Amino acid sequence: MIEAGFPQSQGDQWVGVLGPAGMPKDIVALLNREIQAAMSLPETQERFAVLGYEVVGGSPEDLTAQIRTDFDIWAKVIRSGNLKPG
């Protein structure tokens, strides 16, 4: 992005698991616990490292905050660029 003329650009890729609205909190907690356990396994960590990724786990609230932050950032980009769907 720096070479393209956007020196202040920042970006991360992330992957999250989403479910339907209103999913019971106990199911959310169970899924989060099991996914965190799988992602913390050494073989999972090693495989992601080989692919150039860092595994960072978190809570459902962490993911919600990340989505909101990204939404706000990209909404500003869209508004400032007067971008429209094509």
DRENLO-691636 format. One line per field, with one value per residue: residue number from 1; chain; x, y negated, z negated of N, C-alpha, C in turn. Coordinates in pm, whole numbers, plus 50000, padded with zeros to 5 digits. Example, Ala and Ser with C-alpha at 12.3 -4.5 7.8 and 13.67 -1.06 7.14 Angstrom:
REM DRENLO-691636
mardo: c(1; 2)
keti: c(A; A)
n_u: c(51319; 51285)
n_v: c(50569; 50225)
n_w: c(49220; 49292)
ca_u: c(51230; 51367)
ca_v: c(50450; 50106)
ca_w: c(49220; 49286)
c_u: c(51320; 51290)
c_v: c(50330; 49997)
c_w: c(49220; 49213)
//
This chain:
REM DRENLO-691636
mardo: c(1; 2; 3; 4; 5; 6; 7; 8; 9; 10; 11; 12; 13; 14; 15; 16; 17; 18; 19; 20; 21; 22; 23; 24; 25; 26; 27; 28; 29; 30; 31; 32; 33; 34; 35; 36; 37; 38; 39; 40; 41; 42; 43; 44; 45; 46; 47; 48; 49; 50; 51; 52; 53; 54; 55; 56; 57; 58; 59; 60; 61; 62; 63; 64; 65; 66; 67; 68; 69; 70; 71; 72; 73; 74; 75; 76; 77; 78; 79; 80; 81; 82; 83; 84; 85; 86)
keti: c(A; A; A; A; A; A; A; A; A; A; A; A; A; A; A; A; A; A; A; A; A; A; A; A; A; A; A; A; A; A; A; A; A; A; A; A; A; A; A; A; A; A; A; A; A; A; A; A; A; A; A; A; A; A; A; A; A; A; A; A; A; A; A; A; A; A; A; A; A; A; A; A; A; A; A; A; A; A; A; A; A; A; A; A; A; A)
n_u: c(50082; 50202; 50372; 50179; 50094; 49967; 50066; 49986; 49825; 49687; 49653; 49503; 49447; 49178; 49003; 48693; 48445; 48110; 47769; 47413; 47191; 47088; 47178; 47204; 47369; 47514; 47582; 47739; 47951; 48047; 48129; 48324; 48509; 48592; 48697; 48903; 49062; 49140; 49281; 49495; 49658; 49980; 50042; 49852; 49925; 50182; 50126; 49976; 50173; 50359; 50214; 50226; 50073; 49961; 49826; 49566; 49363; 49040; 48761; 48401; 48315; 48547; 48568; 48335; 48400; 48617; 48496; 48324; 48514; 48652; 48438; 48380; 48621; 48630; 48390; 48445; 48642; 48493; 48299; 48466; 48587; 48373; 48258; 48071; 47852; 47920)
n_v: c(50119; 49881; 49836; 49792; 49542; 49495; 49435; 49439; 49650; 49934; 50277; 50585; 50931; 51130; 51402; 51515; 51695; 51705; 51708; 51769; 51494; 51449; 51688; 51928; 51837; 52029; 52214; 52053; 52005; 52267; 52336; 52138; 52206; 52463; 52406; 52231; 52411; 52590; 52413; 52351; 52570; 52712; 52817; 52691; 52423; 52433; 52503; 52283; 52088; 52166; 52096; 51828; 51695; 51559; 51699; 51574; 51579; 51520; 51372; 51392; 51131; 50989; 51039; 50914; 50648; 50614; 50637; 50415; 50207; 50239; 50196; 49925; 49804; 49875; 49765; 49493; 49474; 49540; 49335; 49103; 49143; 49131; 49365; 49594; 49875; 50092)
n_w: c(50000; 49934; 50152; 50341; 50284; 50044; 49765; 49495; 49464; 49308; 49244; 49171; 49195; 49099; 48958; 48863; 48681; 48739; 48633; 48651; 48579; 48244; 48146; 47891; 47588; 47445; 47641; 47810; 47632; 47596; 47860; 47898; 47700; 47787; 48042; 47971; 47829; 48032; 48197; 48038; 48034; 48082; 48341; 48501; 48466; 48578; 48845; 48938; 48905; 49100; 49321; 49300; 49115; 48805; 48522; 48342; 48082; 47933; 47760; 47816; 47785; 47844; 48118; 48209; 48148; 48321; 48572; 48563; 48547; 48793; 48964; 48915; 49000; 49277; 49363; 49348; 49546; 49774; 49772; 49788; 50033; 50194; 50291; 50481; 50523; 50792)
ca_u: c(50000; 50292; 50415; 50064; 50063; 49887; 50163; 49926; 49735; 49713; 49558; 49522; 49345; 49134; 48896; 48610; 48332; 47984; 47650; 47289; 47149; 47010; 47232; 47212; 47501; 47589; 47635; 47848; 48062; 48101; 48201; 48444; 48603; 48647; 48779; 49024; 49143; 49199; 49377; 49612; 49739; 50107; 50039; 49774; 50010; 50290; 50071; 49944; 50300; 50413; 50135; 50250; 49969; 49973; 49698; 49528; 49227; 48970; 48623; 48300; 48314; 48663; 48534; 48236; 48473; 48698; 48403; 48281; 48628; 48672; 48323; 48399; 48733; 48595; 48282; 48511; 48707; 48387; 48243; 48564; 48611; 48244; 48251; 47937; 47857; 47925)
ca_v: c(50000; 49766; 49815; 49746; 49406; 49492; 49467; 49456; 49764; 50049; 50382; 50720; 51027; 51209; 51498; 51539; 51787; 51636; 51792; 51693; 51403; 51513; 51819; 51935; 51802; 52148; 52272; 51964; 52030; 52399; 52326; 52056; 52286; 52571; 52346; 52183; 52528; 52638; 52315; 52344; 52691; 52682; 52847; 52585; 52305; 52454; 52501; 52144; 52016; 52200; 52020; 51686; 51638; 51567; 51735; 51490; 51613; 51419; 51398; 51339; 50984; 50940; 51042; 50808; 50521; 50607; 50612; 50275; 50122; 50246; 50131; 49780; 49766; 49885; 49670; 49365; 49484; 49538; 49201; 49005; 49167; 49126; 49491; 49648; 50012; 50089)
ca_w: c(50000; 49933; 50290; 50418; 50247; 49922; 49660; 49362; 49468; 49223; 49275; 49121; 49234; 48987; 48986; 48746; 48699; 48707; 48631; 48670; 48472; 48139; 48107; 47745; 47535; 47407; 47765; 47848; 47540; 47627; 47987; 47877; 47620; 47869; 48147; 47904; 47798; 48158; 48248; 47951; 48050; 48149; 48485; 48565; 48464; 48675; 48981; 48970; 48917; 49232; 49419; 49277; 49030; 48660; 48463; 48229; 48042; 47856; 47718; 47908; 47771; 47919; 48261; 48231; 48147; 48444; 48683; 48552; 48581; 48937; 49029; 48905; 49087; 49419; 49391; 49374; 49678; 49874; 49775; 49835; 50175; 50261; 50364; 50502; 50578; 50937)
c_u: c(50087; 50333; 50302; 50022; 49976; 49975; 50104; 49833; 49782; 49614; 49599; 49415; 49303; 49021; 48822; 48499; 48208; 47870; 47527; 47260; 47066; 47060; 47245; 47356; 47581; 47650; 47753; 47971; 48128; 48183; 48331; 48551; 48671; 48736; 48910; 49117; 49213; 49306; 49502; 49700; 49868; 50105; 49957; 49858; 50120; 50239; 50038; 50071; 50364; 50341; 50151; 50147; 50006; 49835; 49675; 49384; 49163; 48829; 48526; 48294; 48431; 48632; 48432; 48306; 48556; 48610; 48358; 48392; 48650; 48558; 48342; 48510; 48691; 48477; 48341; 48577; 48601; 48327; 48342; 48595; 48485; 48224; 48107; 47949; 47847; 47847)
c_v: c(49874; 49733; 49764; 49604; 49391; 49526; 49490; 49577; 49874; 50156; 50516; 50807; 51100; 51299; 51519; 51636; 51715; 51736; 51706; 51602; 51480; 51650; 51821; 51914; 51925; 52218; 52187; 51992; 52165; 52395; 52248; 52136; 52393; 52517; 52295; 52301; 52581; 52543; 52306; 52470; 52656; 52708; 52744; 52459; 52317; 52444; 52359; 52062; 52041; 52120; 51869; 51617; 51652; 51597; 51649; 51522; 51499; 51462; 51352; 51186; 50921; 50934; 50933; 50672; 50506; 50574; 50466; 50180; 50121; 50179; 49980; 49732; 49766; 49795; 49533; 49365; 49472; 49399; 49099; 49020; 49158; 49251; 49541; 49791; 50006; 50195)
c_w: c(50000; 50076; 50377; 50379; 50123; 49801; 49521; 49355; 49374; 49261; 49217; 49184; 49108; 49032; 48855; 48781; 48651; 48710; 48649; 48551; 48370; 48099; 47954; 47695; 47493; 47528; 47815; 47762; 47570; 47756; 47969; 47802; 47706; 47982; 48088; 47874; 47923; 48209; 48163; 47960; 48124; 48299; 48563; 48575; 48570; 48818; 49024; 48988; 49053; 49341; 49402; 49190; 48883; 48604; 48340; 48196; 47967; 47823; 47827; 47902; 47844; 48068; 48295; 48238; 48275; 48564; 48680; 48592; 48732; 49013; 49029; 48997; 49233; 49457; 49422; 49511; 49788; 49887; 49834; 49982; 50258; 50348; 50368; 50555; 50730; 50996)
//
